[in-house]
Amino acid sequence: MRITIESRGLLHAPSFLRWAIAAYAQPDHKKPLKEMLSRHYRIPEEVAENLLEGRMSYEILGDTVVIHAAEPTSASL
């Protein structure tokens, strides 16, 4: 599965993702950040969690973040 997060308006996707990964280290930020990626960007929760925890790699192509992820398990759908 290939997922892209594109920059829009004032949101620079690579900078946002770097910030989100750093902020995810704080326990009170985990749930809101995972929900934001999951709902707003339509990223499966399992993928969002792995990405935010640094267990998944991504690449930056200009102003776009590209995530290469395995299909999520049925438990996260």
N, CA, C and O atoms as a GROMACS GRO file, in nm:
protein
  308
    1MET      N    1   0.084  -0.116   0.000
    1MET     CA    2   0.000   0.000   0.000
    1MET      C    3   0.090   0.124   0.000
    1MET      O    4   0.183   0.134   0.080
    2ARG      N    5   0.062   0.216  -0.090
    2ARG     CA    6   0.137   0.342  -0.098
    2ARG      C    7   0.046   0.454  -0.052
    2ARG      O    8  -0.063   0.473  -0.107
    3ILE      N    9   0.090   0.528   0.048
    3ILE     CA   10   0.012   0.638   0.104
    3ILE      C   11   0.091   0.766   0.085
    3ILE      O   12   0.211   0.771   0.113
    4THR      N   13   0.025   0.871   0.038
    4THR     CA   14   0.093   1.000   0.024
    4THR      C   15   0.024   1.104   0.110
    4THR      O   16  -0.099   1.106   0.122
    5ILE      N   17   0.104   1.190   0.168
    5ILE     CA   18   0.055   1.306   0.241
    5ILE      C   19   0.114   1.426   0.169
    5ILE      O   20   0.235   1.448   0.170
    6GLU      N   21   0.028   1.503   0.108
    6GLU     CA   22   0.074   1.618   0.030
    6GLU      C   23   0.060   1.747   0.110
    6GLU      O   24  -0.030   1.762   0.192
    7SER      N   25   0.152   1.838   0.085
    7SER     CA   26   0.144   1.970   0.146
    7SER      C   27   0.027   2.046   0.086
    7SER      O   28  -0.002   2.036  -0.033
    8ARG      N   29  -0.041   2.122   0.172
    8ARG     CA   30  -0.154   2.203   0.127
    8ARG      C   31  -0.154   2.335   0.202
    8ARG      O   32  -0.138   2.339   0.324
    9GLY      N   33  -0.170   2.441   0.129
    9GLY     CA   34  -0.179   2.573   0.193
    9GLY      C   35  -0.063   2.598   0.287
    9GLY      O   36   0.053   2.598   0.246
   10LEU      N   37  -0.096   2.618   0.413
   10LEU     CA   38   0.006   2.648   0.513
   10LEU      C   39   0.068   2.524   0.576
   10LEU      O   40   0.159   2.535   0.658
   11LEU      N   41   0.019   2.406   0.539
   11LEU     CA   42   0.070   2.283   0.598
   11LEU      C   43   0.176   2.220   0.507
   11LEU      O   44   0.146   2.176   0.396
   12HIS      N   45   0.299   2.217   0.556
   12HIS     CA   46   0.410   2.152   0.484
   12HIS      C   47   0.418   2.010   0.539
   12HIS      O   48   0.460   1.989   0.653
   13ALA      N   49   0.379   1.913   0.458
   13ALA     CA   50   0.365   1.774   0.503
   13ALA      C   51   0.491   1.717   0.569
   13ALA      O   52   0.480   1.657   0.676
   14PRO      N   53   0.611   1.732   0.510
   14PRO     CA   54   0.730   1.676   0.576
   14PRO      C   55   0.755   1.737   0.714
   14PRO      O   56   0.792   1.665   0.807
   15SER      N   57   0.736   1.867   0.727
   15SER     CA   58   0.756   1.932   0.857
   15SER      C   59   0.651   1.887   0.957
   15SER      O   60   0.682   1.863   1.074
   16PHE      N   61   0.526   1.876   0.912
   16PHE     CA   62   0.419   1.830   1.000
   16PHE      C   63   0.449   1.690   1.051
   16PHE      O   64   0.434   1.663   1.170
   17LEU      N   65   0.491   1.600   0.963
   17LEU     CA   66   0.517   1.464   1.004
   17LEU      C   67   0.633   1.458   1.104
   17LEU      O   68   0.625   1.384   1.202
   18ARG      N   69   0.739   1.532   1.080
   18ARG     CA   70   0.851   1.535   1.175
   18ARG      C   71   0.804   1.584   1.312
   18ARG      O   72   0.841   1.527   1.414
   19TRP      N   73   0.722   1.689   1.313
   19TRP     CA   74   0.668   1.742   1.438
   19TRP      C   75   0.581   1.636   1.507
   19TRP      O   76   0.593   1.615   1.627
   20ALA      N   77   0.492   1.571   1.431
   20ALA     CA   78   0.401   1.472   1.487
   20ALA      C   79   0.478   1.355   1.549
   20ALA      O   80   0.442   1.307   1.656
   21ILE      N   81   0.583   1.310   1.483
   21ILE     CA   82   0.664   1.200   1.536
   21ILE      C   83   0.730   1.241   1.668
   21ILE      O   84   0.732   1.163   1.763
   22ALA      N   85   0.783   1.362   1.674
   22ALA     CA   86   0.845   1.411   1.797
   22ALA      C   87   0.740   1.429   1.908
   22ALA      O   88   0.766   1.392   2.023
   23ALA      N   89   0.625   1.484   1.875
   23ALA     CA   90   0.520   1.507   1.975
   23ALA      C   91   0.458   1.378   2.025
   23ALA      O   92   0.406   1.373   2.136
   24TYR      N   93   0.463   1.273   1.945
   24TYR     CA   94   0.403   1.145   1.980
   24TYR      C   95   0.471   1.082   2.102
   24TYR      O   96   0.414   0.993   2.166
   25ALA      N   97   0.590   1.127   2.133
   25ALA     CA   98   0.662   1.075   2.249
   25ALA      C   99   0.594   1.114   2.380
   25ALA      O  100   0.616   1.049   2.482
   26GLN      N  101   0.513   1.217   2.378
   26GLN     CA  102   0.441   1.260   2.499
   26GLN      C  103   0.310   1.182   2.509
   26GLN      O  104   0.229   1.185   2.417
   27PRO      N  105   0.289   1.113   2.621
   27PRO     CA  106   0.172   1.027   2.634
   27PRO      C  107   0.037   1.094   2.604
   27PRO      O  108  -0.050   1.031   2.545
   28ASP      N  109   0.020   1.218   2.642
   28ASP     CA  110  -0.109   1.284   2.619
   28ASP      C  111  -0.131   1.324   2.474
   28ASP      O  112  -0.241   1.368   2.438
   29HIS      N  113  -0.030   1.310   2.389
   29HIS     CA  114  -0.043   1.344   2.248
   29HIS      C  115  -0.069   1.222   2.159
   29HIS      O  116  -0.109   1.236   2.043
   30LYS      N  117  -0.047   1.102   2.212
   30LYS     CA  118  -0.054   0.981   2.131
   30LYS      C  119  -0.190   0.964   2.063
   30LYS      O  120  -0.196   0.953   1.940
   31LYS      N  121  -0.296   0.961   2.140
   31LYS     CA  122  -0.428   0.935   2.083
   31LYS      C  123  -0.471   1.043   1.982
   31LYS      O  124  -0.514   1.008   1.873
   32PRO      N  125  -0.459   1.174   2.017
   32PRO     CA  126  -0.502   1.276   1.919
   32PRO      C  127  -0.422   1.273   1.788
   32PRO      O  128  -0.479   1.293   1.681
   33LEU      N  129  -0.292   1.248   1.796
   33LEU     CA  130  -0.210   1.246   1.674
   33LEU      C  131  -0.243   1.125   1.588
   33LEU      O  132  -0.252   1.136   1.466
   34LYS      N  133  -0.261   1.011   1.652
   34LYS     CA  134  -0.296   0.890   1.577
   34LYS      C  135  -0.433   0.908   1.510
   34LYS      O  136  -0.452   0.869   1.395
   35GLU      N  137  -0.528   0.967   1.583
   35GLU     CA  138  -0.661   0.991   1.526
   35GLU      C  139  -0.656   1.093   1.413
   35GLU      O  140  -0.727   1.078   1.313
   36MET      N  141  -0.572   1.195   1.426
   36MET     CA  142  -0.560   1.296   1.322
   36MET      C  143  -0.511   1.234   1.191
   36MET      O  144  -0.570   1.257   1.085
   37LEU      N  145  -0.405   1.155   1.199
   37LEU     CA  146  -0.353   1.091   1.078
   37LEU      C  147  -0.455   0.992   1.022
   37LEU      O  148  -0.475   0.983   0.901
   38SER      N  149  -0.517   0.919   1.111
   38SER     CA  150  -0.612   0.817   1.068
   38SER      C  151  -0.737   0.877   1.003
   38SER      O  152  -0.780   0.831   0.898
   39ARG      N  153  -0.793   0.978   1.065
   39ARG     CA  154  -0.918   1.036   1.014
   39ARG      C  155  -0.896   1.139   0.904
   39ARG      O  156  -0.960   1.131   0.798
   40HIS      N  157  -0.808   1.234   0.927
   40HIS     CA  158  -0.791   1.344   0.831
   40HIS      C  159  -0.722   1.297   0.702
   40HIS      O  160  -0.762   1.335   0.592
   41TYR      N  161  -0.620   1.214   0.719
   41TYR     CA  162  -0.544   1.169   0.601
   41TYR      C  163  -0.586   1.029   0.556
   41TYR      O  164  -0.533   0.976   0.459
   42ARG      N  165  -0.682   0.972   0.626
   42ARG     CA  166  -0.735   0.838   0.593
   42ARG      C  167  -0.626   0.732   0.588
   42ARG      O  168  -0.620   0.649   0.496
   43ILE      N  169  -0.541   0.736   0.689
   43ILE     CA  170  -0.436   0.637   0.705
   43ILE      C  171  -0.486   0.534   0.806
   43ILE      O  172  -0.534   0.573   0.912
   44PRO      N  173  -0.477   0.405   0.776
   44PRO     CA  174  -0.521   0.305   0.874
   44PRO      C  175  -0.452   0.326   1.009
   44PRO      O  176  -0.334   0.362   1.014
   45GLU      N  177  -0.525   0.305   1.118
   45GLU     CA  178  -0.471   0.330   1.252
   45GLU      C  179  -0.341   0.256   1.278
   45GLU      O  180  -0.248   0.311   1.336
   46GLU      N  181  -0.334   0.133   1.235
   46GLU     CA  182  -0.213   0.053   1.256
   46GLU      C  183  -0.093   0.117   1.186
   46GLU      O  184   0.017   0.121   1.241
   47VAL      N  185  -0.113   0.166   1.066
   47VAL     CA  186  -0.007   0.233   0.990
   47VAL      C  187   0.031   0.364   1.059
   47VAL      O  188   0.150   0.395   1.073
   48ALA      N  189  -0.068   0.442   1.100
   48ALA     CA  190  -0.042   0.569   1.168
   48ALA      C  191   0.040   0.547   1.295
   48ALA      O  192   0.136   0.619   1.321
   49GLU      N  193   0.002   0.447   1.373
   49GLU     CA  194   0.075   0.418   1.497
   49GLU      C  195   0.219   0.376   1.468
   49GLU      O  196   0.312   0.426   1.532
   50ASN      N  197   0.238   0.287   1.372
   50ASN     CA  198   0.374   0.244   1.336
   50ASN      C  199   0.458   0.360   1.285
   50ASN      O  200   0.576   0.370   1.317
   51LEU      N  201   0.398   0.446   1.206
   51LEU     CA  202   0.469   0.562   1.152
   51LEU      C  203   0.511   0.657   1.264
   51LEU      O  204   0.626   0.700   1.270
   52LEU      N  205   0.417   0.689   1.353
   52LEU     CA  206   0.445   0.782   1.462
   52LEU      C  207   0.544   0.726   1.563
   52LEU      O  208   0.616   0.802   1.628
   53GLU      N  209   0.548   0.595   1.577
   53GLU     CA  210   0.641   0.533   1.671
   53GLU      C  211   0.778   0.506   1.608
   53GLU      O  212   0.868   0.454   1.674
   54GLY      N  213   0.793   0.542   1.481
   54GLY     CA  214   0.922   0.525   1.415
   54GLY      C  215   0.950   0.384   1.370
   54GLY      O  216   1.065   0.350   1.340
   55ARG      N  217   0.846   0.300   1.363
   55ARG     CA  218   0.865   0.161   1.320
   55ARG      C  219   0.840   0.143   1.171
   55ARG      O  220   0.843   0.032   1.120
   56MET      N  221   0.818   0.253   1.102
   56MET     CA  222   0.789   0.247   0.959
   56MET      C  223   0.868   0.359   0.890
   56MET      O  224   0.875   0.471   0.940
   57SER      N  225   0.924   0.327   0.778
   57SER     CA  226   1.001   0.429   0.706
   57SER      C  227   0.910   0.505   0.609
   57SER      O  228   0.802   0.458   0.571
   58TYR      N  229   0.957   0.620   0.572
   58TYR     CA  230   0.886   0.704   0.475
   58TYR      C  231   0.990   0.780   0.397
   58TYR      O  232   1.106   0.790   0.439
   59GLU      N  233   0.950   0.834   0.285
   59GLU     CA  234   1.043   0.916   0.207
   59GLU      C  235   0.977   1.050   0.178
   59GLU      O  236   0.855   1.063   0.172
   60ILE      N  237   1.062   1.149   0.161
   60ILE     CA  238   1.015   1.283   0.130
   60ILE      C  239   1.051   1.312  -0.014
   60ILE      O  240   1.168   1.307  -0.053
   61LEU      N  241   0.950   1.343  -0.093
   61LEU     CA  242   0.968   1.380  -0.233
   61LEU      C  243   0.916   1.522  -0.250
   61LEU      O  244   0.797   1.544  -0.270
   62GLY      N  245   1.006   1.617  -0.241
   62GLY     CA  246   0.966   1.758  -0.247
   62GLY      C  247   0.881   1.794  -0.127
   62GLY      O  248   0.929   1.789  -0.014
   63ASP      N  249   0.756   1.832  -0.150
   63ASP     CA  250   0.664   1.870  -0.044
   63ASP      C  251   0.567   1.758  -0.009
   63ASP      O  252   0.464   1.782   0.053
   64THR      N  253   0.600   1.636  -0.048
   64THR     CA  254   0.511   1.522  -0.026
   64THR      C  255   0.581   1.415   0.056
   64THR      O  256   0.700   1.390   0.037
   65VAL      N  257   0.507   1.352   0.145
   65VAL     CA  258   0.557   1.238   0.222
   65VAL      C  259   0.497   1.113   0.160
   65VAL      O  260   0.376   1.106   0.138
   66VAL      N  261   0.581   1.014   0.131
   66VAL     CA  262   0.534   0.888   0.074
   66VAL      C  263   0.565   0.777   0.174
   66VAL      O  264   0.678   0.760   0.218
   67ILE      N  265   0.461   0.703   0.209
   67ILE     CA  266   0.472   0.593   0.304
   67ILE      C  267   0.443   0.463   0.229
   67ILE      O  268   0.342   0.452   0.159
   68HIS      N  269   0.531   0.368   0.242
   68HIS     CA  270   0.510   0.235   0.182
   68HIS      C  271   0.477   0.142   0.298
   68HIS      O  272   0.563   0.113   0.381
   69ALA      N  273   0.354   0.096   0.302
   69ALA     CA  274   0.309   0.015   0.415
   69ALA      C  275   0.246  -0.114   0.367
   69ALA      O  276   0.192  -0.123   0.257
   70ALA      N  277   0.256  -0.215   0.452
   70ALA     CA  278   0.185  -0.340   0.425
   70ALA      C  279   0.036  -0.314   0.445
   70ALA      O  280  -0.002  -0.220   0.515
   71GLU      N  281  -0.047  -0.396   0.386
   71GLU     CA  282  -0.190  -0.385   0.407
   71GLU      C  283  -0.217  -0.404   0.556
   71GLU      O  284  -0.157  -0.492   0.619
   72PRO      N  285  -0.307  -0.322   0.616
   72PRO     CA  286  -0.336  -0.336   0.758
   72PRO      C  287  -0.407  -0.468   0.788
   72PRO      O  288  -0.472  -0.527   0.702
   73THR      N  289  -0.393  -0.511   0.913
   73THR     CA  290  -0.465  -0.631   0.953
   73THR      C  291  -0.612  -0.598   0.968
   73THR      O  292  -0.647  -0.481   0.982
   74SER      N  293  -0.697  -0.697   0.966
   74SER     CA  294  -0.841  -0.673   0.975
   74SER      C  295  -0.880  -0.611   1.109
   74SER      O  296  -0.985  -0.547   1.117
   75ALA      N  297  -0.801  -0.628   1.213
   75ALA     CA  298  -0.833  -0.572   1.343
   75ALA      C  299  -0.829  -0.420   1.344
   75ALA      O  300  -0.894  -0.357   1.427
   76SER      N  301  -0.753  -0.359   1.254
   76SER     CA  302  -0.741  -0.213   1.253
   76SER      C  303  -0.834  -0.146   1.154
   76SER      O  304  -0.835  -0.023   1.146
   77LEU      N  305  -0.911  -0.221   1.080
   77LEU     CA  306  -1.004  -0.162   0.983
   77LEU      C  307  -1.131  -0.114   1.045
   77LEU      O  308  -1.218  -0.063   0.976
   0.00000   0.00000   0.00000
